[in-house]
């Protein structure tokens, strides 16, 4: 599955080559017909391409908003400039450079490497901070932290005159004959595209995208987004550092203003307009915005003589275009022109469609793991929310080969108990032990890696990933963290619940019943010892929920997991469960077979005798 | 001692303006979960309205209602033109939308007026000092503090005692529940923008008195201060915003007067850094930022 070389390696490589070819080919065709101004424009565009692709590695894969990447760029740019400029030049502009830097002179290539290193150190610090602040898609804390980086770097650059030459003049320099053509830009641009594109297909990249779609659901299948975010940040900062050094090299000057708000806006607008979730989109955004800005400059320039423009001052046109593009895309198409469309993925889909006439192969027989004798037990779990006692001494036990129901009136504490088991709520007292491991108070992803995997009452899928990718994300986690335990492959899981034919559709396009089924197999793909299902039939029709009985049983059997299921549909509970626990006002009031529970007077009282008749007797 | 007292008054005066700005940002965050990085544009617009009327020869007193009105209208206009359409989008979308508004308004002024700075005379009596028990106080600070107190009292009354205030608080608490109870979302959000516009208008008057100039980026610094103060206060909390504003003003004044010359330029960055650190070490929010999520 992860070894699908066409999808994950070959395709992306060919796609990167094609993207690079298109971009550079177009640029060369443009410069061939114009003068030096065009050369400069193209150089800038290609460097911006590196920057935007770099920012996209983080923002696109993790969904965490960053205003700080240009701040990282400033760190890299200054480091590069200070190290690469000749001592003679430094004696003129920054004679008092600290740490003996005035005498340092490194070849540009080495200076870039040092710049990358310095920037990486900063990235690790910021990354740790972001992780601690609970960074996730669109998190405001992340926006503030990264914005703080941008401002701090800017202010330091403006005030540390000895090192940076200060706010106005900055450092201007010349390193021989500039960049000696664009060879280095081409090489590094291609490398950036390739790395960014391949990263999207790596294990870490795919797990990051799953967490981007739904942080909580990702944790619930054992994905810890912190690792992915850190790797994505490091990689993206390396690319941005390279791009920044190139930018400084090509411009021959660096001032604090070059790496501040305006450039942040330009690069972000490029990323957003093209589509932040794909490399193709990032590059398209760069091209579109470069053309747009250039067109605005032309209109604002002396060549265009339109009376309507004369009552306006033309300087603001580019700003209007930039802000307007950002605004327009946010309002009308916030996922950008291409969303997550990748050139190579599209080509692959086309080829597949042409071949799809032949029928799918028969499902391989799922091999059953050895029978489990594990058990899951919570003992004396008490949970207080402020003054409200949601659970009091709740004791539930599930064996690894049975399906156990948990019922109770609204507000009885069913979901709270599930949240305790799932690591979302820490109990005031009591323990939760699964397969011999004490999971009390463990974090959500640790619980999942410990073998307890849950689903959610209000469906939490990785919406813009495909059905198959949803399940693969959980399977990727399991391959690493549940390796000791065998499990069925993604295909047989999907076939088992009848959604294999939908595997290439986005999860958010599924109808409700199929979405529930997908959530079930995604949980199963994490190779759990126990599945915790929170209302798996809510919103389903009677026929669908009866059918779900088989789906849950076969899926659980296929992974060899015990099941604890909460549901309001008593026909479903009675049909599927070996035993049923009944909760009322935070306490377990009855345990037994479905028949015993139906006959229990306490249970009848809790439900006011209304719902607990024999199924079918409505 | 007297020096410290003087600095305290100075800091409270400065902080009052920040508090007004932060309050407006907090009100909007409450109903929309949006950090409004375009809040400073209200100051920019006010600055140009003030400049325009001043060059027409109007007296300072006549500017005040005009500035208030233009600030409220601009807030409404921005809501109508941009924020209305992204109301239920992700935080990502909303923050970038507010940045988009920020840059569009700025560019509109560059285009329609000029990128240059327009300076105008400030009322001189404001910057005379009065001596109270050996402490020299600027009239300006006293006026700012006094008017801010009145404005805050008015806001408290509005939020606590009026029907609009009740719907505002209900919407901030749980927007969906408030809607189910019959609160009209359009009306309450529009009301929140008008309120934040009015507060920004008052702040703008003070800001103009101090700076006496209009340029397309006039709103950037006040926006930043307002956002920082609102962050200190916990974003959604109105009381927190006021405290955050005062705290920011005081800290700034004390830092500026005590830091060595070479480092004074770093004040904003240091404040920013402190807030970032707060987010890192108290991720649950300085007061409360996250809402309990039902799973």
Interface residues (C-beta under 8 A of the other chain):
Chain A: X63 X65 X129 X132 X133 X134 X137 X138 X139 X140 X141 X143 X144 X145 X147 X148 X149 X151 X152 X154 X155 X156 X158 X159 X216 X265 X268 X272 X312 X313 X314 X315 X316 X317 X318 X319 X320 X322 X323 X324 X326 X327 X330 X331 X332 X334 X415 X419 X424 X456 X457 X458 X460
Chain B: X35 X82 X85 X86 X89 X90 X91 X92 X93 X95 X96 X97 X99 X100 X101 X102 X103 X104 X105 X106 X107 X108 X109 X110 X111 X112 X113 X114 X115 X216 X231 X235 X262 X263 X265 X266 X268 X269 X270 X272 X273 X275 X276 X277 X279 X280 X281 X283 X289 X293 X294 X295
